[in-house]
Amino acid sequence: MTLPSALGTPDVAQASAEVMLDVHEVEEKAIDPALLLVHALAVHACRFTGAGEMIHLGLHRLDNVLQVTVHDTHTTHTHRRLAAACDKRRRTSLAGVRELAEAHQGT
């Protein structure tokens, strides 16, 4: 799904994901961690996407594996130092998301 980058977007993404997980009968123990992950990834994507621009959220389930993906539309900096600083900021922001996924046996 595609959502505008805005303050309420992570909550909308989480609520939408909850409906999708329920409709697709994802097992109960996976729902709460997945919803936390969707919210955290949407927060991250909104940090790097200007207000009104779009973020993209994907939920895929295959063989009892749930994959959550979020893409932002932040363009790559052409200046080397700005690009390096932005990459560092992204890694720092995503560190918490990685810890959340690993805490629930995800990658």
Helices and strands as residue ranges (DSSP letters): E 2-4, H 9-23, H 28-47, E 54-62, E 65-71, H 80-103
